[in-house]
Amino acid sequence: MTWKSPPQLPDDPMAEDDVTPDRLPEHIAIIMDGNGRWARKRGLPRIAGHRAGVGALRNIVRVCAAKGIRVLTVYAFSSENWNRPRNEVSRLMDLFMSSLQREVDELHENNIRLRFIGDLQAFPDKLRDAIHSAELLTSGNTGLQFVVAANYGGRWDITRACRQLIKKVQEGQLQAEAIDEERLQACLSLADLSDPDLFIRTGGEKRISNYLLWQLAYTELYFTDRLWPEFGEEDLGQALAWYAGRERRFGRTSEQIKRSDHA
């Protein structure tokens, strides 16, 4: 079955300026795809695309904070990205480190809380220390929660949660029969946050690539051909307008939704 990209605007068009705060998503999750292709089109090394992607991310974080989005989660480095050429991985680690050191103070000044999810033990000690310091510095901020998924995989997340529950059963803290969706979800990386309302993937691919597999169960999926370094405020506005035109039923019928809205 081939998935088609959603239109840039819903069937009943809603302009970006018409999207009221109550129609905005609370939590946006993004796969920032297309950095390498952006660089290749310009005859540049792949790392140049990743650097340009950092600039695009900085802008999107700014826009989300200004619009009052509560949570932005981005896929910065997947558990499968270790399979890329060693030189590229090394340069990505350097870029990760330099970007974190350069941006954290501005994030803090703008009341943005920075968090990381994933198996961070695989990263160099220096990078892990910088991540810990950034999280600690911004931990008290009450604005946008900016979550960076690094060395993250959805299957890893679910497997880790299962291991935590198994350990509790083995230690006699929990009966196996008591394990349900709620208890498993409480062990996942984003347990204290609402599930994403809107998922955005740039670069034209139509898959979720082992990203937040549990959390995306009822998320609205938006795909765009725009390469990540080119994705800007106008593109985000189109995605938000598309989302605002969606009817989120969560398994219910349209008639049930209408009745509950008028109750």
Disulfide bonds with the S-S distance in Angstrom:
none
